[in-house]
Amino acid sequence: MFKADNIIIKIANSIDLEGIVKLQSENQKSKGGTLSSELNINQIEEMMKV
C-alpha cells in the first residue's frame, strides 16, 4: 500500500494530456507496469469531453 500526505487529486484538463500519455506509456506491462493497452492522445481528449 502507498500512503502520501502530499498527493493532490483533481480533474484533468487539456493541459494535462501530454503528462497522461507519458504516465500511461511508462506503466505498460512491457515496462513492468500493469497497463496492457494504450490510448492515444486523441482518444483521451475525447473521453475528457464526456
Order of alpha helices (4+ residues) and beta strands (2+ residues): alpha-alpha
